[in-house]
Amino acid sequence: MIEAGKDVGGSTQFSTDALLIACNGYASEIDREWRFKRNWFVALELALGIGDATLAYLFLSHHQAVVSGRSDLSLDCIGGTGNAAPLPFSGGSSLSSTGIGLGTQTIFEKIWFLRVEVESIRCNRF
C-alpha cells in the first residue's frame, strides 16, 4: 500500500531559554521560540493479513516540514552598569525526515476500523 497525506492546521510550538555567563561580569541570554509544521508525507506500507479482519504492517515514510523560529539575544552587565539592546532574529527552513514504523488495523464493520501505529521519525537536515 502507499499512503500520502497533508497536515491541515496543526503545528507544534516549543521554546528554549539559555543564560550564558561570560568574562568580566557580563552575561548573555538567548530566548528562542520555534514552530514545527509538517506539510506532507508519503509512506510505503508492507502488510500481512492476520485473520479475516486484521492486518499487521511495516511502513517506511518520508516527511517534509517547515520550521520557523524567532530568537532574541540580550547582553546584560551583571553589575547593573549597562544593558545592550536585544538582537532579534527570525527565519525559517524546510526540514526533511524519514520514518519507520509498525502498525495493526482491525476492521469492525464496513466503515469502522481501529488502527494503532508506532513510528520513529529521524530528521535528516535543518
C-alpha positions, 0 to 999 in steps of 0.5 A: 500500500502507499499512503500520502497525506497533508497536515491541515492546521496543526503545528507544534510550538516549543521554546528554549531559554539559555543564560550564558555567563561570560568574562568580566561580569557580563552575561548573555541570554538567548530566548528562542521560540520555534514552530514545527509544521509538517506539510506532507508525507508519503509512506510505503506500507508492507502488510500481512493479513492476520485473520479475516479482519486484521492486518499487521504492517511495516511502513517506511515514510518520508516527511517534509516540514517547515520550521520557523523560529524567532530568537532574541539575544540580550547582553546584560552587565551583571553589575547593573552598569549597562544593558545592550539592546536585544538582537532579534532574529527570525527565519525559517527552513524546510526540514526533511525526515524519514520514518519507520514504523509498525502498525495493526488495523482491525476492521469492525464493520464496513466503515469502522476500523481501529488502527494503532501505529508506532513510528520513529521519525529521524530528521535528516537536515535543518 
